[in-house]
């Protein structure tokens, strides 16, 4: 079973924490199962490993997550969506159409190329893409707003990819909770 580490304050440990919890308590799917016992006792605990390779691989992936979540990652310069239609840019009604992967903000304008997994991604019980737009209902999106929303979509897409990679890394080291038990795998 994972143990709680105490006192470590290095960037590597912070990045490991980011790899183990990807924002607002959201954990990678397989990690959530491994951390259930911690959630039951309401402890804030970081599962540490004595496996040096696992530690540094998770710290590197966590560092990528930190960059994405702070919107400072160079990966965010590659926009995966489009906002092709000219119009008022007013957020009237937010609606996602799965068939064509579009997030509509009004009857004529949409963000295209939004993967369903990104649209439905939740943090803290909120659907991030939907909430961001609904919080701007009745407002005109600026050019910077449109760019920022596209970066949010990219950050979530990369977060989903990194969560899967974190699960793969942990699995190759014995899975939950073995990878954090101190036993050699």
Secondary structure, DSSP 8 states (H G I E B T S, - for coil): ---B--S---HHHHHHHHHH--STT---HHHHHHHHHHHHTT----B--S-HHHHHHHHHHHHHHHHHHTT--GGGGS---B----S--B----EEETTTTEEESSSS-EEE---HHHHT-EETTEEHHHHHHHTTTTSB--HHHHHHHHHHHHHHHHHHHHHHHHHHHHHHTT-TTGGGTT---
